[in-house]
Amino acid sequence: MVLTYSQQSAIGSEIPNFVDLPEVFGDKYSLSDFESAKILVVIFMCNHCPYVQAVLDRINALAEDFISEKVQFIGINSNDAENYPDDSFENMKKVAEEKKIKFLYLYDESQKVAKDFGAVCTPDIFVYKKNAENKWILKYQGAIDDNWKDFSAVSKHYLRDAIFLLLQDKEIDFEQKASMGCSIKWKN
């Protein structure tokens, strides 16, 4: 396990397009499927990473808390499943069922989507909101909160606070701390 920090993308940049990513329960999703959402939270994640495992319940809770506000959470696994079989599509289904995942969990087998987003670690979190031209614009990229190991020790809820501000049409008014986790397992 190599600790990796997210690399800050350009806040204000447009979301990369993605098409036909398979979801663990059978459908395929493209960016165009989320037109009715107010906010998109895209989380690059995987099954085996201890950092993801430690925060998965928090992500689930946030997805459930904000569903009525039209905030769409999307998990994307881009890891090389050949060399990391715990991250296979079949194991994604098992994790989704066992953890009762409340958000879409998509598979980026080609790794193109992760590369287009500039994702480097799991979890790597990107939050988008539409601008006046109806384009998805990056507003937040960073950590879920300030203590990935121990939820009871969390004092700053970065992702939750960012979503609240965006729902009120306000700008993010705090420093965006890098997410940290395992490196994405790239194919050779």
Secondary structure, DSSP 8 states (H G I E B T S, - for coil): --EEE-----TT-B------EEBTTS-EE-GGGGTT-SEEEEEE--SS-HHHHHHHHHHHHHHHHHGGGTEEEEEEE-S-TTT-GGGSHHHHHHHHHHTT--SEEEE-TT-HHHHHHT--EESEEEEEEE-TTS-EEEEEES-SSS-SS-GGG----HHHHHHHHHHTT----S-----EEEE-----
